[in-house]
């Protein structure tokens, strides 16, 4: 497994860029948009047309593959939109990292082509209200017409001495959530970069998303849901694969093993034997993973404001 990235956007990804040379029409928001496309969505043109009417500072549209033969037509129809196509296998976190380095707005809205976004979904007044919360990430209330009890509130708890993530469909304005579902949210760009962005070595979407979000909470940031900002899925939302794998092991080492002592975070050497018992790797690979995480935590030790035990204990009061 690769070493934990020590700087933001450490992975260099070959990519093709089309369009984005024209200025956005009628800019009224200090917000850029990233549109993550799953491929072949017939809602694409309507989505881009609606986004172009909202006053965003810039729009980036990501394609997972270069096999979309309509891209050149899209770039002519929307010359102010930057279309980016990676030329290698990437995660959604990789794409968002690229986007954060490309835009110059203070805030970035990450969207999917599978949600509906009306021209008045995010007005200047609403944006001002959301940004006043000073959250690292404000998550819209996501609605699924096919599942009325669709859970979007996530909270940490402990069961049988193990961290579990509880889900809830009941939403109130400003309620904290452990992570933004499906990566969708309004992010503070500077804070995102300060947190180091998504860890490209974690390829599971669930663990990659949880890793950055949990780190945000441990480093003193906040993620909350706004009931004034509503988006609806146009189709069934994705199911989350929480299967344990190398990504979950890296999440465990970076977020659950560190303890907060005095004014910093640290991983005690004695925790290696605990990790060895739960690891599915051999002794030397486990030792390498542990040493890598310990070095990463030491580099960032003064960024920690709490540890996982405190986060669970004080959840809802932070």
DABEL-V819748 format. One line per field, one symbol per residue. ss: DSSP state (A for helix, B for strand, O for the rest). phi: phi as a letter, one per 40 degrees, with the letter a starting at -180 (. if undefined). Layout:
# DABEL-V819748
ss = ???
phi = ???
This chain:
# DABEL-V819748
ss = OOOOOOOOOOOOOOBBBBBOOOOOOOOOOOBBBBBBBOOOOOOAAAAAAAAAOOOOOBBBBBBOOOOOOOAAAAAAAOOOBBBBBBOOOOOAAAAAAAAAAAOOOOBBBBBBOOBBOOOOOOOAAAAAAAAOOOOOBBBBBBBBOOOOOOOOBBBBBBBOOBBBBBBBOOOOOOOBOOOOAAAOBBBBAAAAAAOOOOOOOOOOAAAAAAAAAAAAAAOOOOBBBBBBBBBBBOOOOOOOOOOOOAAAAAAAAAAAOOBBBOOBBBOOOOAAAAAAAAOOOOAAAAAAAAAAAAAAAAAOAAAOOOOAAAAAAOOOOO
phi = .cccdbbcfcccbcabbbggcccccfcbbcbbbbbcbchgcccdccccccccccgccabbbcbcacccccdccccccbcccccbbcbacbcccdccddcccccbccbbccbbccbcbcdbcbccccdccccccfccabbcccbbdcbdcccbbbbcabbfgbcbbcbaccbbcgccbcaccggcibbccccdcccggcccccccdcccccdccccdcccgcbbbbbccbbbbccacccccccdcacccccddccbccdbcbfbacabcdccdccccccccccdccccccccccccccccbdcccbabcccdccbdgbc
